[in-house]
Amino acid sequence: MTDATSPLYVKPRVDPALWRWLLGFARYCTDAHVLHCMRVMAPLGRDALAAFDRVLTEERIECEYTPGGYLEVCSTESGFEGAQHEAAIITEHGYEPEVIDGDEVRRREPAMGKQMIGAVHYHESATLIPSLFLRQLTASAMRHGARIRNGVEVRSVTSQSDRVTGVQLASGERVTGDAVVLATGPYSRHLAKRFGLLVPVQPGKGYHRDVDIGPNGAPRMRIACVLAEHSVFCTPMDTAVRFAGTMEFSGEKRITSCGPSVCDS
């Protein structure tokens, strides 16, 4: 966890809240809890995919949406065994992952080399370009009457008696509403605290790099792949391949973002 090149990196530091969270996380790393989560998450996964299909069609959003799934490719026997174990669990909850050997991996994705001994093909998934999706989704929301205010900071959630009434901005202005959705990631901890709510999240960030397709760059891939042993996701796009990986727990002050915003409709 202290190796910055590993799939999970924790910057060494004195942070009691982080270590309490990690210890609590470790207590839930059990087979029983995995099955509990699958019972909850499996139906949500199917509903989410259907919701994306509907939104993209109805709002005519163009974001290089590519159905057909992805390959979890493995280069070691232990990695392949782990991938098959996960696939077996998912199969019990209505999904249909397909286990394939190395030759079939290279047939479906010629960019994979001979070191790949097998893979699991997860058919019930899709990829898209997040920036294109969010920009067009924002435009669609505004066409339907949403008002989006960028560059403002929410200091607190306001309430009266036992109901939420809106939010108060850093400027002192109050934005009223019948409901408030906390979609602020790790910052939700502070906003929920005054209501006695503990939101069990920690700041985490990932990394990605887009490599142009070409002779000295990335190969032109047919299908998205995740390298199982390294947890690196390779997503083919129009003119590049996006390589994404690593979850880094480095604290709130080191999070890079585009700034907070408020959406009221």
Short mmCIF file of the C-alpha atoms (twelve columns), coordinates in Angstrom:
data_MODEL
# 
_entry.id   MODEL 
# 
loop_
_atom_site.group_PDB 
_atom_site.id 
_atom_site.type_symbol 
_atom_site.label_atom_id 
_atom_site.label_alt_id 
_atom_site.label_comp_id 
_atom_site.label_asym_id 
_atom_site.label_seq_id 
_atom_site.Cartn_x 
_atom_site.Cartn_y 
_atom_site.Cartn_z 
_atom_site.pdbx_PDB_model_num 
ATOM 1   C CA . MET A 1   0.000   0.000   0.000   1 
ATOM 2   C CA . THR A 2   2.988   2.342   0.367   1 
ATOM 3   C CA . ASP A 3   4.270   1.657   -3.179  1 
ATOM 4   C CA . ALA A 4   3.177   4.539   -5.428  1 
ATOM 5   C CA . THR A 5   3.170   2.216   -8.479  1 
ATOM 6   C CA . SER A 6   0.763   -0.323  -6.964  1 
ATOM 7   C CA . PRO A 7   -2.985  -0.483  -7.729  1 
ATOM 8   C CA . LEU A 8   -3.673  0.765   -4.165  1 
ATOM 9   C CA . TYR A 9   -1.449  3.490   -2.710  1 
ATOM 10  C CA . VAL A 10  -1.713  5.063   0.737   1 
ATOM 11  C CA . LYS A 11  0.576   8.046   1.235   1 
ATOM 12  C CA . PRO A 12  2.345   7.410   4.572   1 
ATOM 13  C CA . ARG A 13  1.174   10.010  7.065   1 
ATOM 14  C CA . VAL A 14  -0.383  10.444  10.487  1 
ATOM 15  C CA . ASP A 15  -4.131  10.470  9.811   1 
ATOM 16  C CA . PRO A 16  -6.212  8.694   12.500  1 
ATOM 17  C CA . ALA A 17  -9.440  9.044   10.492  1 
ATOM 18  C CA . LEU A 18  -7.875  7.323   7.471   1 
ATOM 19  C CA . TRP A 19  -6.494  4.411   9.474   1 
ATOM 20  C CA . ARG A 20  -9.785  3.936   11.303  1 
ATOM 21  C CA . TRP A 21  -11.492 3.801   7.918   1 
ATOM 22  C CA . LEU A 22  -8.971  1.305   6.531   1 
ATOM 23  C CA . LEU A 23  -9.342  -0.957  9.578   1 
ATOM 24  C CA . GLY A 24  -13.124 -0.823  9.225   1 
ATOM 25  C CA . PHE A 25  -12.784 -1.579  5.512   1 
ATOM 26  C CA . ALA A 26  -10.596 -4.586  6.286   1 
ATOM 27  C CA . ARG A 27  -13.223 -6.010  8.647   1 
ATOM 28  C CA . TYR A 28  -15.685 -6.129  5.738   1 
ATOM 29  C CA . CYS A 29  -13.276 -7.977  3.411   1 
ATOM 30  C CA . THR A 30  -15.035 -11.291 3.866   1 
ATOM 31  C CA . ASP A 31  -16.784 -13.746 1.566   1 
ATOM 32  C CA . ALA A 32  -20.034 -13.215 3.460   1 
ATOM 33  C CA . HIS A 33  -19.944 -9.454  2.921   1 
ATOM 34  C CA . VAL A 34  -19.099 -9.879  -0.762  1 
ATOM 35  C CA . LEU A 35  -22.244 -11.967 -1.195  1 
ATOM 36  C CA . HIS A 36  -24.296 -9.408  0.729   1 
ATOM 37  C CA . CYS A 37  -23.011 -6.606  -1.529  1 
ATOM 38  C CA . MET A 38  -23.691 -8.638  -4.657  1 
ATOM 39  C CA . ARG A 39  -27.333 -9.102  -3.659  1 
ATOM 40  C CA . VAL A 40  -27.627 -5.315  -3.465  1 
ATOM 41  C CA . MET A 41  -25.376 -4.245  -6.329  1 
ATOM 42  C CA . ALA A 42  -26.241 -6.808  -9.016  1 
ATOM 43  C CA . PRO A 43  -29.772 -5.479  -9.646  1 
ATOM 44  C CA . LEU A 44  -28.451 -1.893  -9.561  1 
ATOM 45  C CA . GLY A 45  -25.902 -2.774  -12.230 1 
ATOM 46  C CA . ARG A 46  -28.566 -4.007  -14.623 1 
ATOM 47  C CA . ASP A 47  -30.778 -0.993  -13.906 1 
ATOM 48  C CA . ALA A 48  -27.848 1.391   -14.454 1 
ATOM 49  C CA . LEU A 49  -27.041 -0.061  -17.862 1 
ATOM 50  C CA . ALA A 50  -30.687 0.227   -18.909 1 
ATOM 51  C CA . ALA A 51  -30.793 3.813   -17.623 1 
ATOM 52  C CA . PHE A 52  -27.728 4.778   -19.665 1 
ATOM 53  C CA . ASP A 53  -29.292 3.261   -22.790 1 
ATOM 54  C CA . ARG A 54  -32.482 5.227   -22.224 1 
ATOM 55  C CA . VAL A 55  -30.818 8.579   -21.437 1 
ATOM 56  C CA . LEU A 56  -28.399 8.374   -24.358 1 
ATOM 57  C CA . THR A 57  -31.211 7.507   -26.765 1 
ATOM 58  C CA . GLU A 58  -33.815 9.985   -25.541 1 
ATOM 59  C CA . GLU A 59  -31.385 12.895  -25.169 1 
ATOM 60  C CA . ARG A 60  -29.376 11.984  -28.295 1 
ATOM 61  C CA . ILE A 61  -26.083 12.120  -26.436 1 
ATOM 62  C CA . GLU A 62  -23.005 11.254  -28.519 1 
ATOM 63  C CA . CYS A 63  -20.145 10.138  -26.273 1 
ATOM 64  C CA . GLU A 64  -18.601 7.118   -28.042 1 
ATOM 65  C CA . TYR A 65  -20.860 4.803   -26.075 1 
ATOM 66  C CA . THR A 66  -19.640 1.275   -26.820 1 
ATOM 67  C CA . PRO A 67  -21.599 -1.749  -25.585 1 
ATOM 68  C CA . GLY A 68  -20.226 -5.263  -25.815 1 
ATOM 69  C CA . GLY A 69  -18.380 -5.461  -22.541 1 
ATOM 70  C CA . TYR A 70  -14.712 -5.731  -21.660 1 
ATOM 71  C CA . LEU A 71  -12.054 -8.391  -21.131 1 
ATOM 72  C CA . GLU A 72  -10.344 -8.991  -17.802 1 
ATOM 73  C CA . VAL A 73  -7.077  -10.419 -19.118 1 
ATOM 74  C CA . CYS A 74  -4.650  -12.440 -17.001 1 
ATOM 75  C CA . SER A 75  -0.947  -13.198 -17.392 1 
ATOM 76  C CA . THR A 76  -0.490  -15.531 -14.391 1 
ATOM 77  C CA . GLU A 77  -2.185  -18.686 -13.202 1 
ATOM 78  C CA . SER A 78  -3.053  -17.111 -9.830  1 
ATOM 79  C CA . GLY A 79  -4.546  -14.079 -11.545 1 
ATOM 80  C CA . PHE A 80  -6.604  -16.278 -13.870 1 
ATOM 81  C CA . GLU A 81  -7.857  -18.364 -10.946 1 
ATOM 82  C CA . GLY A 82  -8.891  -15.210 -9.090  1 
ATOM 83  C CA . ALA A 83  -10.698 -13.841 -12.140 1 
ATOM 84  C CA . GLN A 84  -12.593 -17.111 -12.593 1 
ATOM 85  C CA . HIS A 85  -13.555 -17.124 -8.914  1 
ATOM 86  C CA . GLU A 86  -15.032 -13.619 -9.241  1 
ATOM 87  C CA . ALA A 87  -16.832 -14.616 -12.436 1 
ATOM 88  C CA . ALA A 88  -18.423 -17.585 -10.659 1 
ATOM 89  C CA . ILE A 89  -19.784 -15.299 -7.937  1 
ATOM 90  C CA . ILE A 90  -21.225 -12.883 -10.485 1 
ATOM 91  C CA . THR A 91  -22.821 -15.725 -12.440 1 
ATOM 92  C CA . GLU A 92  -24.880 -16.627 -9.375  1 
ATOM 93  C CA . HIS A 93  -26.486 -13.175 -9.534  1 
ATOM 94  C CA . GLY A 94  -27.807 -13.267 -13.080 1 
ATOM 95  C CA . TYR A 95  -24.810 -12.131 -15.123 1 
ATOM 96  C CA . GLU A 96  -23.123 -14.177 -17.841 1 
ATOM 97  C CA . PRO A 97  -19.329 -13.681 -17.791 1 
ATOM 98  C CA . GLU A 98  -17.485 -15.894 -20.268 1 
ATOM 99  C CA . VAL A 99  -14.155 -17.557 -19.450 1 
ATOM 100 C CA . ILE A 100 -11.850 -17.818 -22.485 1 
ATOM 101 C CA . ASP A 101 -8.302  -19.101 -23.073 1 
ATOM 102 C CA . GLY A 102 -5.281  -17.176 -24.331 1 
ATOM 103 C CA . ASP A 103 -5.824  -17.982 -28.007 1 
ATOM 104 C CA . GLU A 104 -9.379  -16.670 -27.832 1 
ATOM 105 C CA . VAL A 105 -8.152  -13.562 -26.004 1 
ATOM 106 C CA . ARG A 106 -5.842  -12.754 -28.936 1 
ATOM 107 C CA . ARG A 107 -8.588  -13.476 -31.441 1 
ATOM 108 C CA . ARG A 108 -10.935 -11.004 -29.783 1 
ATOM 109 C CA . GLU A 109 -8.193  -8.481  -29.027 1 
ATOM 110 C CA . PRO A 110 -5.062  -8.870  -31.212 1 
ATOM 111 C CA . ALA A 111 -3.246  -6.195  -29.175 1 
ATOM 112 C CA . MET A 112 -2.820  -8.724  -26.359 1 
ATOM 113 C CA . GLY A 113 0.459   -10.656 -26.425 1 
ATOM 114 C CA . LYS A 114 1.300   -14.322 -25.890 1 
ATOM 115 C CA . GLN A 115 1.880   -13.763 -22.169 1 
ATOM 116 C CA . MET A 116 -1.872  -13.542 -21.656 1 
ATOM 117 C CA . ILE A 117 -3.051  -17.018 -20.678 1 
ATOM 118 C CA . GLY A 118 -6.779  -16.334 -20.398 1 
ATOM 119 C CA . ALA A 119 -9.514  -13.833 -19.633 1 
ATOM 120 C CA . VAL A 120 -13.074 -13.303 -18.504 1 
ATOM 121 C CA . HIS A 121 -15.321 -11.507 -20.987 1 
ATOM 122 C CA . TYR A 122 -17.903 -9.395  -19.153 1 
ATOM 123 C CA . HIS A 123 -20.524 -8.848  -21.819 1 
ATOM 124 C CA . GLU A 124 -23.002 -6.804  -19.729 1 
ATOM 125 C CA . SER A 125 -21.067 -3.550  -19.647 1 
ATOM 126 C CA . ALA A 126 -20.207 -0.587  -21.838 1 
ATOM 127 C CA . THR A 127 -17.678 2.239   -22.102 1 
ATOM 128 C CA . LEU A 128 -17.948 5.912   -23.000 1 
ATOM 129 C CA . ILE A 129 -15.950 9.155   -22.844 1 
ATOM 130 C CA . PRO A 130 -16.946 10.735  -19.489 1 
ATOM 131 C CA . SER A 131 -16.193 14.347  -20.480 1 
ATOM 132 C CA . LEU A 132 -18.398 14.143  -23.585 1 
ATOM 133 C CA . PHE A 133 -21.178 12.445  -21.642 1 
ATOM 134 C CA . LEU A 134 -21.165 14.982  -18.815 1 
ATOM 135 C CA . ARG A 135 -21.061 18.030  -21.085 1 
ATOM 136 C CA . GLN A 136 -24.019 16.809  -23.124 1 
ATOM 137 C CA . LEU A 137 -25.907 15.602  -20.057 1 
ATOM 138 C CA . THR A 138 -25.441 19.076  -18.560 1 
ATOM 139 C CA . ALA A 139 -26.859 20.674  -21.702 1 
ATOM 140 C CA . SER A 140 -29.817 18.265  -21.643 1 
ATOM 141 C CA . ALA A 141 -30.543 19.018  -17.984 1 
ATOM 142 C CA . MET A 142 -30.569 22.738  -18.711 1 
ATOM 143 C CA . ARG A 143 -32.964 22.212  -21.624 1 
ATOM 144 C CA . HIS A 144 -35.292 20.505  -19.154 1 
ATOM 145 C CA . GLY A 145 -35.169 23.468  -16.762 1 
ATOM 146 C CA . ALA A 146 -32.221 22.802  -14.473 1 
ATOM 147 C CA . ARG A 147 -30.096 25.772  -13.400 1 
ATOM 148 C CA . ILE A 148 -26.416 25.051  -12.868 1 
ATOM 149 C CA . ARG A 149 -24.189 27.424  -10.939 1 
ATOM 150 C CA . ASN A 150 -20.454 26.842  -11.183 1 
ATOM 151 C CA . GLY A 151 -17.741 28.123  -8.879  1 
ATOM 152 C CA . VAL A 152 -19.841 28.357  -5.715  1 
ATOM 153 C CA . GLU A 153 -19.142 26.684  -2.390  1 
ATOM 154 C CA . VAL A 154 -21.753 25.084  -0.144  1 
ATOM 155 C CA . ARG A 155 -20.986 25.708  3.509   1 
ATOM 156 C CA . SER A 156 -23.944 23.930  5.117   1 
ATOM 157 C CA . VAL A 157 -27.272 22.209  4.588   1 
ATOM 158 C CA . THR A 158 -30.122 24.187  6.121   1 
ATOM 159 C CA . SER A 159 -33.081 22.672  7.908   1 
ATOM 160 C CA . GLN A 160 -36.230 23.579  9.821   1 
ATOM 161 C CA . SER A 161 -37.591 21.249  12.474  1 
ATOM 162 C CA . ASP A 162 -37.062 17.780  11.022  1 
ATOM 163 C CA . ARG A 163 -36.871 18.640  7.316   1 
ATOM 164 C CA . VAL A 164 -34.134 19.916  5.024   1 
ATOM 165 C CA . THR A 165 -34.847 23.309  3.440   1 
ATOM 166 C CA . GLY A 166 -31.839 23.894  1.182   1 
ATOM 167 C CA . VAL A 167 -28.182 24.887  1.354   1 
ATOM 168 C CA . GLN A 168 -26.220 27.948  2.446   1 
ATOM 169 C CA . LEU A 169 -23.383 29.147  0.220   1 
ATOM 170 C CA . ALA A 170 -20.070 30.618  1.332   1 
ATOM 171 C CA . SER A 171 -21.369 34.018  0.158   1 
ATOM 172 C CA . GLY A 172 -24.203 33.802  2.707   1 
ATOM 173 C CA . GLU A 173 -26.864 33.239  0.059   1 
ATOM 174 C CA . ARG A 174 -29.385 30.489  0.725   1 
ATOM 175 C CA . VAL A 175 -30.657 28.205  -2.031  1 
ATOM 176 C CA . THR A 176 -33.968 26.638  -1.018  1 
ATOM 177 C CA . GLY A 177 -35.364 23.317  -2.140  1 
ATOM 178 C CA . ASP A 178 -37.662 20.446  -1.242  1 
ATOM 179 C CA . ALA A 179 -34.690 18.064  -1.231  1 
ATOM 180 C CA . VAL A 180 -30.897 18.220  -1.151  1 
ATOM 181 C CA . VAL A 181 -28.739 15.562  -2.781  1 
ATOM 182 C CA . LEU A 182 -25.266 15.229  -1.294  1 
ATOM 183 C CA . ALA A 183 -23.142 14.303  -4.308  1 
ATOM 184 C CA . THR A 184 -19.929 15.835  -3.032  1 
ATOM 185 C CA . GLY A 185 -17.849 12.721  -2.463  1 
ATOM 186 C CA . PRO A 186 -15.597 12.957  0.620   1 
ATOM 187 C CA . TYR A 187 -16.787 16.508  1.296   1 
ATOM 188 C CA . SER A 188 -20.184 15.035  2.189   1 
ATOM 189 C CA . ARG A 189 -18.717 14.046  5.565   1 
ATOM 190 C CA . HIS A 190 -18.614 17.660  6.730   1 
ATOM 191 C CA . LEU A 191 -22.011 18.612  5.328   1 
ATOM 192 C CA . ALA A 192 -23.729 15.614  6.954   1 
ATOM 193 C CA . LYS A 193 -22.025 15.888  10.332  1 
ATOM 194 C CA . ARG A 194 -24.405 18.526  11.741  1 
ATOM 195 C CA . PHE A 195 -27.277 16.052  11.318  1 
ATOM 196 C CA . GLY A 196 -25.429 13.387  13.267  1 
ATOM 197 C CA . LEU A 197 -24.774 11.377  10.104  1 
ATOM 198 C CA . LEU A 198 -21.489 9.562   9.597   1 
ATOM 199 C CA . VAL A 199 -20.697 9.186   5.912   1 
ATOM 200 C CA . PRO A 200 -18.023 6.444   5.797   1 
ATOM 201 C CA . VAL A 201 -15.916 7.730   2.897   1 
ATOM 202 C CA . GLN A 202 -12.304 8.776   2.447   1 
ATOM 203 C CA . PRO A 203 -10.803 10.984  -0.279  1 
ATOM 204 C CA . GLY A 204 -9.337  8.897   -3.078  1 
ATOM 205 C CA . LYS A 205 -8.125  9.682   -6.561  1 
ATOM 206 C CA . GLY A 206 -7.117  7.742   -9.610  1 
ATOM 207 C CA . TYR A 207 -4.930  8.458   -12.596 1 
ATOM 208 C CA . HIS A 208 -5.299  8.118   -16.327 1 
ATOM 209 C CA . ARG A 209 -3.276  8.870   -19.419 1 
ATOM 210 C CA . ASP A 210 -4.514  9.023   -23.002 1 
ATOM 211 C CA . VAL A 211 -1.964  7.654   -25.494 1 
ATOM 212 C CA . ASP A 212 -2.512  8.470   -29.169 1 
ATOM 213 C CA . ILE A 213 -2.940  5.519   -31.506 1 
ATOM 214 C CA . GLY A 214 -0.032  5.162   -33.910 1 
ATOM 215 C CA . PRO A 215 3.272   3.465   -34.747 1 
ATOM 216 C CA . ASN A 216 5.004   4.910   -31.678 1 
ATOM 217 C CA . GLY A 217 1.929   5.012   -29.500 1 
ATOM 218 C CA . ALA A 218 -0.976  2.827   -28.494 1 
ATOM 219 C CA . PRO A 219 -2.383  -0.018  -30.616 1 
ATOM 220 C CA . ARG A 220 -5.838  0.297   -32.140 1 
ATOM 221 C CA . MET A 221 -7.818  -1.923  -29.781 1 
ATOM 222 C CA . ARG A 222 -11.133 -3.593  -30.574 1 
ATOM 223 C CA . ILE A 223 -12.436 -3.920  -27.024 1 
ATOM 224 C CA . ALA A 224 -11.741 -2.466  -23.598 1 
ATOM 225 C CA . CYS A 225 -9.499  -4.589  -21.381 1 
ATOM 226 C CA . VAL A 226 -8.452  -4.565  -17.751 1 
ATOM 227 C CA . LEU A 227 -5.056  -6.044  -16.869 1 
ATOM 228 C CA . ALA A 228 -6.041  -8.201  -13.919 1 
ATOM 229 C CA . GLU A 229 -2.708  -8.401  -12.114 1 
ATOM 230 C CA . HIS A 230 -2.114  -4.635  -12.305 1 
ATOM 231 C CA . SER A 231 -5.682  -3.255  -12.174 1 
ATOM 232 C CA . VAL A 232 -5.036  -1.056  -15.218 1 
ATOM 233 C CA . PHE A 233 -8.040  -0.412  -17.452 1 
ATOM 234 C CA . CYS A 234 -7.346  0.128   -21.171 1 
ATOM 235 C CA . THR A 235 -10.211 1.826   -23.005 1 
ATOM 236 C CA . PRO A 236 -10.071 2.323   -26.790 1 
ATOM 237 C CA . MET A 237 -11.339 5.705   -27.944 1 
ATOM 238 C CA . ASP A 238 -11.541 7.352   -31.347 1 
ATOM 239 C CA . THR A 239 -7.899  8.392   -31.702 1 
ATOM 240 C CA . ALA A 240 -6.336  7.205   -28.431 1 
ATOM 241 C CA . VAL A 241 -6.348  4.540   -25.744 1 
ATOM 242 C CA . ARG A 242 -7.002  5.624   -22.158 1 
ATOM 243 C CA . PHE A 243 -4.951  3.810   -19.522 1 
ATOM 244 C CA . ALA A 244 -6.413  4.229   -16.023 1 
ATOM 245 C CA . GLY A 245 -5.397  2.791   -12.703 1 
ATOM 246 C CA . THR A 246 -4.288  3.231   -9.075  1 
ATOM 247 C CA . MET A 247 -6.462  4.306   -6.170  1 
ATOM 248 C CA . GLU A 248 -4.533  6.772   -4.038  1 
ATOM 249 C CA . PHE A 249 -5.648  7.796   -0.561  1 
ATOM 250 C CA . SER A 250 -3.850  11.090  -0.099  1 
ATOM 251 C CA . GLY A 251 -6.259  13.305  1.860   1 
ATOM 252 C CA . GLU A 252 -8.595  16.120  0.872   1 
ATOM 253 C CA . LYS A 253 -5.942  18.785  0.331   1 
ATOM 254 C CA . ARG A 254 -4.376  16.888  -2.558  1 
ATOM 255 C CA . ILE A 255 -7.568  16.229  -4.515  1 
ATOM 256 C CA . THR A 256 -7.554  17.829  -7.960  1 
ATOM 257 C CA . SER A 257 -10.989 18.830  -9.188  1 
ATOM 258 C CA . CYS A 258 -12.765 21.280  -11.454 1 
ATOM 259 C CA . GLY A 259 -14.272 23.069  -8.450  1 
ATOM 260 C CA . PRO A 260 -17.576 22.683  -6.636  1 
ATOM 261 C CA . SER A 261 -20.914 23.500  -8.201  1 
ATOM 262 C CA . VAL A 262 -24.545 23.684  -7.195  1 
ATOM 263 C CA . CYS A 263 -27.382 22.397  -9.335  1 
ATOM 264 C CA . ASP A 264 -30.912 23.431  -8.395  1 
ATOM 265 C CA . SER A 265 -33.992 22.673  -10.437 1 
# 
